[in-house]
């Protein structure tokens, strides 16, 4: 019976570690600028190349993009929908988005 209890503890510990590993892997994927940018394309165009009145994000300075997103998130900058959208991003996600768009060709 003692061996069964040890085995059960080992299984639970192993599953817990596996779950933690999967969660950290998923959060790393979520912070990918390329993955997050998909939600921006409907307004700012594919890869950040706007064909309309929305600003083009591709090739813009990453620090400027980060500054704007943080300003929208905090409410210091006023926008139409960007204040609501930016509130959903963490600081890491904003950094990832800024890095992605600044790396795109103009």
N, C-alpha and C positions, 0 to 999 in steps of 0.2 A: 504494500500500500504506500510505503514511503517513496518508492521509485516512481509510482504513478503521480504522486503529488509533485515531485521534482520535474517530471516530464511535462506535467500540465503547466507549471510555472515557466518552464523553458519555452513552451509553445506560445503562451500569452506574451512573454517578453519578446520573442521573435516577431510575432504579428504586430506588436506595438512599434517596434523599430522599423518594420517594413512600411507601416502606415505613415510614420513620421517621414521616412525617405520619400514616399510617394507624394506627400503633401508639400515637401520642400521642392521637389521636382516640378510639381504643378505650379507653385507660386513663381518659380524661376521662369517657367514658360509664360505665365501671365504677364510678367514684366517685360517681355520681349517687345521692343518698339514696333517691330514689323507686324506682330500679331495685334497689338493694340491699335495700330494705325488703320486697320481695316474699318473701324467705326468712323474714322474721319473722312474716308474717301467719298462718302455720299454727298458731302458738302464741299470739301476741299479738292475733290478730283482724285483720280487714280494716282497713287504714289505722291499725292500732294500737289499735283498739277491742276489747278483750277481753270476751267474754261469759262467760268461765269464771273459773277460779282464777288464771290468769296475769295479771300486772299489765298494765293499760292503759298504752300508751306515748304515745298521742295527747295532745298538749297539755302534756306534761311539760316541765320546764325542760331545755333543751338541754345545759347544763353538767352537770346531774345525770345525764342519760343518758350523756354522754361519760365522766364519772367512773366510772359503773358498768361500762360496756363496757371501759374501760381497766383497771379493777380485776379484772374477770373475765379479761381477756387476760393480765395479769401474774401472776395466781394469788393476788393479795392478797385478793380476794373469792372466796368459795366458792359454787358453784352446782351444779346437777345437770348440765345440758348447756351452760350458757352459757360456762363456761370453755373448752370445746372449740370452741364456735362463735366466740367472740370472738377466739381465737388466729388465726383465718383473716382477720381484718380489719386493714388498715393504719390508721395514725393518720388519714389523709385520709378513709378510708372510714368510720371511727367518727365523725368530724366531720360527714360527709355524712348519716349515719344520724341523729345527734342533731339536726341541722338539720331534716331531713325530719319526724321525729316531733314535734318541738317546734312545728312550723308547722301541724300538723293540729288541727282543732277538737276540743275535749274532748268 
